[in-house]
């Protein structure tokens, strides 16, 4: 596979050589990665788009109400009813089109936000995998040093090798 199809990664910490920190976070309660962060601006934007849609629907209802009032005030004839239909049809079409467009835009925005969140999770898991690989390499190096020192001191290393779960030809 060529590099043209791979996702660029940003390695802020580089290849870390420190052991991973398994200590719990300070504080009374453990932190949760699944806890949602407060999204005041997103909630406000959602409310404003819903408010705009309600205003469009309200304006359409007011216009149709005025059209019906004018129809009743100026004799409901066949021509007046046809004129009302001519007025009401485009208004209803515009409201439906506005709703469809705003719904499609909201779905695109939600999909884009979900894609950005999954990209962030993928990058975080790549960093974690690199840190785990570095930690495993350190542990392997430490095990090799320990076995070498035991062998140099004419000590039996079979128990250490079994405890480490290494294959027979590892050392």
N, C-alpha and C positions, 0 to 999 in steps of 0.2 A: 504494500500500500504506500502511495506517495505521501509526502508531507503536505500536499495541497489540500488533502481532505481531513487533516487532523485539526482538532480544536486547539487554539493557542492557549497556553497556560501561563499564568503569572505566578512565579515562585518568589514570594516576598521574603521568605526566611532562608531560601537556598537549601542546600543539603545540610540539614541540622545534625549535629553530633550529640546533642544533649538527650538524656533519657526523657521519655514522655512523663508528664506530670499527671499522676493518677490520684492526687489528693483532691478531696472535695473542695468546692468553692467556698470561700469564707462567707459566713452569714448563718442565720438560723435555718433557712430553708434551702434545699438544693436547687440549683438553677436548672431550668428545663429548656432544652433546645426547641421543644415543640410549642412553647408558650408564645402566643402571638404578640408582637410588638404593637403598641398603640399606633393607630393609623388615623389620626384626626383629619389630616388633609384629604386622605382618600375617602373617608366617610363624608366629609364636607363636599367633595366633588360629586360623590354619588347623590347626595341630597340635592345639590344644585341642578344636576341633570334631571333628576326626578321632578324637581320643582319646575324646571323649564317645560317638561312634558305636560305637567298638570296645567300650567298656564296656557299652553297651546290648546289643550283639550277644552279648558274653560272658555277661552276666546272663541273657539269653534261653537261651543254650546250657546254662548251669548249671541253670536251672529245668527245661528239657526233659530234661536228664540225670537230675535228681532224680526227675522224673516216670517216666522209663523204669525207674530203679532201684526205685522203689516198685511199679511194675507187675510187675517180675520177682520182687520179694520177696513180694508178696501175690497169688500165683497169676494168671497171665495168662488171664483169662476174656474172653468177648466183651464183657461190661459194662465190664471194666477197660480194654479197648482203646478202646471208645467214649468212656470218660471221659478217656483220654489224648488222643484226637483233639479232644475238647471243650476240653481245656486247651491243646493245642499250637496249634490254629488261631488263637485270639486273640493268642497270643504272637507267632506268625509275622506276623500282620497288623499288630500294633503295631510290630514291628521294621521291616517294609516301609514303614509309614506314616511312621515317624520318619526313615527314610532318604530317602523322597520329599520330605518337608517340609524336611529340612536341605539336600537338593540344590537345591530350589527357592529357598530363602533364599540359598544361596551364589550361585546364578545371578543373582538380583536384585541382590545386593551387588556382584558382578563387573560387571554391566551399569551400575549406578550409578557405580562407580569409573571405568569406561570413558567414561561420559558426562561426568563431571567432568574427566577428562583431556583429552577432546576440546574441552570448553569452554575449558579453560586454553590449549590450543594455538590455538584460534580467536581468543581475546583477544590472545595473543602475536602472531599473524600480523596482526591488525588494527593493533596498535601499530607493528609493523614496516612495514606498508603506509603508515601515516601518516608515519612517519619518512622513508620512501623518497620520499613525495610532497613533504615539506618539503625534503629534500635536492635533489630534482629542480627544485623551484622556486628554490632558491638557485643552482643551476647555471645555470638559464635566466636568472635575473636577472644573474648574473655575465657570461654570454655577451652579453646585451643591452648591459651597461655597456661591455664590451670592444669590441663593434662600434660603439657610439656614440662611444667615444673614438677609435677608428681613423678613423671617418668625420669626426670633428671635426678630426683631424690630417691630413685629405685623403689617407688611406691606403686602398688597395683592400681590401675585406673579403670578397671572393669566396672566397678560400682558407679563411678562418675559417668562413664559412657552410657551405662544402662539408665541412670537417672536422667541424663540429658536426652535419652531417646534417639541417639544417633545410630546410624547403621554401622556394621562392623568395619567397613573400609573407610570410615569418615576421617579417622586420624592417620 
